[in-house]
Amino acid sequence: MAEKFTKYDSAEYLKTDADMAAYLDACLQEAGDDPAFIAHALGVIARARGMSQLARDTGLARENLYKALSAEGNPEFGTILKVVKALGLKLHAEPA
């Protein structure tokens, strides 16, 4: 009998604001100098929260958000700031 596999989707496990903040924090620490990793992480959080609502909250088209927040996306920093704010998250800095 063949084994059946399903694709793992992190968005399915991000249920609370605390989950989403912890996920983003972990991704920020893990990303190194890879901005696409952070854009993708925000895309995962956006899918968990609801991309249509995020589009309304940011004033950006849903399709553009999907593209910008994919692993291949290259969003402008202004877009990242709008998304982070609309998701109810904050970026923090600390000395390295």
BARO-423777 format. One line per field, with one value per residue (C-alpha): residue number from 1; residue in three letters; x, y negated, z. Coordinates in steps of 0.001 Angstrom, whole numbers, always signed. Last residue first. Layout:
BARO-423777
nr = (NUM,...)
rest = (ALA,...)
xx = (X,...)
yy = (Y,...)
zz = (Z,...)
end
This chain:
BARO-423777
nr = (96,95,94,93,92,91,90,89,88,87,86,85,84,83,82,81,80,79,78,77,76,75,74,73,72,71,70,69,68,67,66,65,64,63,62,61,60,59,58,57,56,55,54,53,52,51,50,49,48,47,46,45,44,43,42,41,40,39,38,37,36,35,34,33,32,31,30,29,28,27,26,25,24,23,22,21,20,19,18,17,16,15,14,13,12,11,10,9,8,7,6,5,4,3,2,1)
rest = (ALA,PRO,GLU,ALA,HIS,LEU,LYS,LEU,GLY,LEU,ALA,LYS,VAL,VAL,LYS,LEU,ILE,THR,GLY,PHE,GLU,PRO,ASN,GLY,GLU,ALA,SER,LEU,ALA,LYS,TYR,LEU,ASN,GLU,ARG,ALA,LEU,GLY,THR,ASP,ARG,ALA,LEU,GLN,SER,MET,GLY,ARG,ALA,ARG,ALA,ILE,VAL,GLY,LEU,ALA,HIS,ALA,ILE,PHE,ALA,PRO,ASP,ASP,GLY,ALA,GLU,GLN,LEU,CYS,ALA,ASP,LEU,TYR,ALA,ALA,MET,ASP,ALA,ASP,THR,LYS,LEU,TYR,GLU,ALA,SER,ASP,TYR,LYS,THR,PHE,LYS,GLU,ALA,MET)
xx = (+23953,+22383,+18627,+15981,+12249,+9634,+6056,+2984,-704,-936,-1784,+1377,+3613,+1983,+2369,+6011,+6790,+5169,+7275,+10369,+9638,+8709,+11014,+8986,+10437,+9714,+6255,+5171,+5368,+3428,+669,+477,+196,-2670,-4454,-4224,-2831,-4890,-3105,-6167,-8229,-5411,-4818,-8499,-8252,-5011,-6468,-4649,-2937,-2302,-765,+1427,+2757,+3283,+5167,+7471,+7919,+8951,+11359,+12980,+13106,+15209,+18025,+20861,+20542,+17006,+17063,+16712,+14032,+12286,+12190,+10764,+8168,+7055,+6935,+4805,+2439,+2025,+1445,-1217,-2958,-3643,-437,-425,-2209,+74,+3077,+1858,+3161,+2186,+274,+1635,-73,+1910,+1359,+0)
yy = (-41870,-44795,-44707,-45653,-45092,-44772,-45130,-43033,-43846,-42169,-45535,-47043,-44247,-44444,-48217,-48013,-45245,-47252,-50280,-48083,-47291,-43706,-41231,-38095,-34683,-33139,-34693,-37843,-40149,-37790,-36968,-40641,-41712,-39259,-40629,-44193,-46680,-49015,-47644,-46718,-45593,-43413,-42006,-41069,-39214,-37495,-35992,-35702,-32382,-33446,-36704,-34825,-32600,-35655,-37401,-34376,-34522,-38179,-37320,-34494,-36733,-39208,-36642,-38191,-35872,-34542,-32459,-35280,-37072,-33740,-32999,-36463,-36037,-32682,-34057,-37007,-34718,-32315,-35246,-36667,-33301,-30386,-29956,-26194,-26074,-28820,-26500,-24390,-20840,-19171,-15934,-12455,-9166,-5968,-3417,+0)
zz = (+17955,+19759,+19786,+17267,+17285,+14565,+15707,+14889,+14509,+11117,+9549,+11063,+9762,+6334,+6053,+7192,+4692,+1908,+2803,+2706,-921,-1628,-3373,-3810,-4688,-1266,-1485,+305,-2719,-5004,-2512,-1549,-5184,-5706,-2635,-3936,-1423,+767,+3825,+5891,+2892,+1544,+5028,+5253,+1949,+2993,+6136,+9471,+8720,+5119,+6360,+8839,+6043,+3816,+6620,+6797,+3001,+3168,+5989,+3999,+911,+2937,+3325,+5350,+8346,+8191,+11386,+13911,+11898,+11330,+15062,+15767,+13021,+14464,+18011,+16856,+14953,+17862,+20260,+17933,+18111,+15757,+13775,+13244,+9875,+8548,+8955,+6027,+5735,+2455,+2832,+2420,+1575,+1761,-958,+0)
end
